[in-house]
């Protein structure tokens, strides 16, 4: 399975979370899918997911924008998927690449209502990010080449919650950087759960950009905690003692891991003597304070 296939599965899982919430929250919503000459098959998968929510679309209006190179078969493929959609869904195919998104979103009147933007092969251009952030609420999945952090650009555009991960295929295929930006804790949690729930035999592994050692991680419902242990120790070295609640939040907002993974990593660090806790005994609850043991970082 390629990185394209993993990204399609992530999109399907995220739509399963986003679409019901968007339809419950507002009478209109927009799904924008943009592709830079890559695999636009994700648009077909997305329309199939939308069709599954036909009963919830009554009295609502969903606009689906597909911005892609106008390949000879893409309109026909999307037309076949569109035929299964209720009349409440309007699908618009816009020729071009992700740079056309700002104009397309403005023409669709996407601002001020739920908006999920997927930009595959895009640069974090300020105009694109501003357009994606115009939704209320707004969520963005952006896929680009590795080598830079997307976090500064995303937060600068007004997205308070960000996560990013590199998708590294087996063999000679190029790695890809996936960034997700939102203002919703639940949206962030849903993406994290989806990341670790995709096909673990996909031939793709993850790399956390926040891990200085850049270790590759197998996709698993219980990911290997080594990089997270190092990142937690580095955070404790920077900030001093932190509560379990604060470290869970750090894992969720600053690494590729989930809050539950932080508990497993902390239990391992405590068992190894790399950190201490206060109080020393009892349940590892949210108000327990964790402190790093000096010089423990090298043994994590």
C-alpha positions in Angstrom: 0.0 0.0 0.0 1.3 3.4 -0.9 1.3 6.7 1.0 -1.6 7.7 -1.3 -3.6 4.7 0.0 -2.8 5.6 3.6 -3.9 9.2 3.0 -7.2 8.0 1.5 -7.9 5.8 4.5 -7.1 8.7 6.8 -9.5 11.0 4.9 -12.3 8.4 5.1 -11.8 8.0 8.8 -11.7 11.8 9.4 -14.9 12.3 7.3 -16.6 9.8 9.4 -15.9 12.1 12.4 -16.2 15.5 10.7 -19.3 15.2 8.6 -21.9 14.2 11.3 -20.6 16.9 13.6 -20.7 19.5 10.8 -24.2 18.6 9.8 -25.4 18.8 13.5 -23.7 22.1 14.0 -24.9 24.1 11.0 -27.3 24.0 8.1 -24.5 24.3 5.6 -20.9 23.0 5.3 -18.1 22.7 2.8 -15.7 19.9 2.0 -12.8 21.1 -0.2 -10.4 18.6 -1.8 -7.4 19.8 -3.7 -4.8 17.8 -5.5 -1.5 18.9 -7.1 -1.2 16.4 -9.9 -1.3 13.5 -7.5 -3.8 10.7 -6.8 -7.3 12.3 -6.8 -8.9 9.0 -6.1 -9.5 10.3 -2.5 -12.2 12.5 -4.0 -14.2 9.4 -5.1 -13.7 7.8 -1.6 -14.9 11.1 0.0 -18.1 11.2 -2.1 -18.9 7.6 -1.2 -18.6 8.5 2.5 -20.9 11.5 2.0 -23.5 9.2 0.4 -23.5 7.1 3.6 -24.8 10.1 5.5 -27.7 10.9 3.1 -30.3 10.6 5.9 -28.5 13.3 8.0 -28.3 15.7 5.0 -32.0 16.4 4.9 -32.5 20.1 5.4 -28.8 20.7 5.2 -26.6 21.9 2.4 -23.1 20.3 1.7 -20.8 21.8 -0.9 -18.0 19.5 -2.1 -15.2 21.3 -4.1 -12.8 19.1 -6.0 -9.8 21.1 -7.2 -7.7 19.0 -9.5 -6.1 18.8 -12.9 -8.9 18.1 -15.3 -7.9 14.5 -16.3 -9.8 12.8 -19.1 -11.5 10.4 -16.8 -11.9 12.4 -13.5 -15.2 14.1 -14.4 -16.7 10.7 -15.4 -15.4 9.0 -12.2 -16.7 11.8 -10.0 -20.0 11.8 -11.9 -20.6 8.2 -11.2 -20.0 8.7 -7.5 -22.1 11.9 -7.5 -25.0 10.0 -8.9 -25.4 8.3 -5.5 -25.6 11.5 -3.6 -28.8 13.2 -2.4 -29.9 16.6 -3.9 -28.6 18.3 -0.7 -25.0 17.8 -1.9 -23.5 20.1 -4.6 -20.3 18.8 -6.2 -18.1 21.3 -8.2 -15.0 20.2 -10.1 -12.5 23.1 -10.4 -9.6 22.6 -12.8 -6.2 23.4 -11.4 -4.1 22.8 -8.3 -4.3 23.8 -4.6 -3.4 27.4 -5.4 -7.0 27.7 -6.8 -8.5 26.9 -3.4 -8.8 30.5 -2.1 -10.9 31.6 -5.1 -12.9 28.4 -5.1 -13.7 28.7 -1.4 -14.7 32.3 -1.8 -17.0 31.5 -4.7 -18.6 28.7 -2.7 -19.3 31.0 0.2 -17.5 28.6 2.6 -16.6 31.2 5.2 -18.5 31.2 8.5 -19.6 27.6 8.4 -18.0 24.2 9.0 -15.2 23.7 6.5 -12.8 20.8 6.1 -10.0 21.4 3.6 -7.7 18.7 2.2 -4.8 20.0 0.2 -2.6 17.2 -1.2 0.7 18.3 -2.7 0.3 21.9 -1.6 2.7 24.4 -0.1 1.6 26.2 3.1 0.9 29.4 1.2 -0.6 32.2 3.4 -3.5 32.7 1.0 -4.4 29.0 1.1 -4.1 28.8 4.8 -6.2 32.0 5.3 -8.9 30.6 3.1 -8.9 27.2 4.9 -9.1 29.0 8.3 -12.2 31.0 7.2 -14.6 28.2 8.3 -16.4 28.2 11.6 -15.1 25.8 12.7 -12.2 25.1 10.3 -10.1 22.0 9.8 -7.2 21.5 7.4 -5.3 18.4 6.2 -2.2 19.4 4.2 0.2 17.0 2.5 3.6 18.3 1.3 7.3 17.4 1.0 9.2 17.0 4.3 12.0 19.2 5.4 10.2 22.0 7.3 7.7 22.2 10.1 4.2 23.3 9.2 3.4 24.3 12.7 4.5 28.0 12.5 2.5 28.6 9.3 -0.6 26.9 10.7 -0.5 28.7 14.0 0.2 32.0 12.2 -3.0 31.4 10.2 -5.1 31.2 13.3 -5.2 27.4 13.9 -4.4 26.8 17.6 -4.0 23.0 17.5 -1.6 21.4 15.1 0.0 18.0 14.6 2.3 16.7 11.9 3.8 13.4 10.9 6.0 12.1 8.1 4.8 9.1 6.1 7.8 7.1 5.0 7.1 4.2 2.6 9.2 1.1 2.4 11.5 1.0 -0.6 12.5 4.0 -2.7 9.3 6.0 -2.6 9.5 9.6 -1.3 8.4 10.5 2.2 5.5 12.9 2.6 4.7 15.3 5.4 1.1 15.4 6.7 0.0 18.4 8.7 -3.4 18.8 10.5 -4.7 22.0 11.9 -7.9 22.7 13.8 -9.4 24.6 16.7 -11.2 21.5 18.0 -9.8 19.2 20.6 -12.1 16.5 19.4 -10.9 17.0 15.8 -7.3 16.6 16.9 -8.1 13.5 19.0 -10.0 12.0 16.0 -7.0 12.5 13.7 -4.6 11.0 16.2 -6.9 7.9 16.6 -7.2 7.6 12.8 -3.4 7.8 12.3 -2.7 4.8 14.5 -5.8 2.8 13.3 -5.0 2.6 9.5 -3.7 -0.6 8.0 -0.6 -1.6 9.9 0.5 -3.7 6.9 0.5 -0.7 4.6 4.2 -0.7 3.9 4.3 2.8 5.4 5.8 3.9 8.7 5.7 7.2 10.6 8.4 9.6 11.7 7.6 12.2 14.3 9.2 15.5 13.3 9.5 16.4 17.0 11.8 13.4 17.6 15.4 14.5 17.3 16.5 11.0 16.5 14.0 10.6 13.7 13.2 6.9 14.6 10.7 5.2 12.2 7.5 4.0 13.9 5.4 1.0 12.8 1.7 1.8 12.5 0.1 0.2 15.5 -2.8 0.7 17.9 -0.2 0.8 20.6 2.8 2.5 19.0 6.4 2.0 20.3 6.8 4.6 23.0 10.6 5.2 22.7 10.4 8.6 20.9 7.7 9.8 23.2 9.7 9.0 26.2 12.6 11.1 24.9 10.2 14.0 24.0 8.6 13.9 27.5 12.1 14.0 29.1 13.0 16.9 26.9 9.9 18.7 27.9 10.6 18.1 31.6 14.1 19.4 31.1 12.7 22.6 29.5 9.9 23.3 31.8 10.6 21.6 35.1 8.1 19.3 36.9 4.8 18.9 35.1 1.6 17.2 36.0 0.4 14.1 34.2 -2.5 16.2 32.8 0.0 18.7 31.4 2.2 15.9 29.9 -0.8 14.2 28.3 -1.7 17.6 26.7 1.9 18.0 25.5 1.8 14.6 23.8 -1.5 15.4 22.1 -0.6 18.9 20.9 3.2 18.7 20.3 3.9 15.1 19.1 2.3 12.5 16.9 1.2 10.6 19.9 -2.1 10.5 21.8 -2.8 11.3 25.4 -3.2 7.6 26.3 0.3 7.0 24.9 1.7 9.5 27.4 0.4 7.4 30.3 2.2 4.3 28.9 5.4 6.2 28.3 5.3 7.7 31.8 4.8 4.3 33.4 7.9 3.1 31.5 9.9 6.1 32.5 8.9 5.6 36.2 9.8 1.9 36.0 13.3 2.7 34.6 14.0 5.4 37.2 14.2 8.2 34.5 11.5 10.2 36.3 10.0 10.5 39.7 6.5 11.2 40.9 4.8 13.1 43.7 3.1 11.6 45.5 5.2 8.5 45.2 2.3 6.0 45.5 -1.2 5.6 44.2 -2.9 5.9 40.9 -1.1 7.8 38.1 -3.8 10.5 38.1 -3.8 13.8 36.3 -2.7 15.8 39.3 0.4 13.7 40.0 3.6 15.7 39.4 6.4 14.2 37.3 10.0 15.3 37.5 13.0 14.3 35.5 16.0 12.6 37.2 19.2 14.5 36.3 21.2 12.8 33.4 18.3 10.4 32.8 17.7 11.6 29.2 20.5 9.5 27.8 19.0 6.3 29.1 15.4 6.9 27.8 
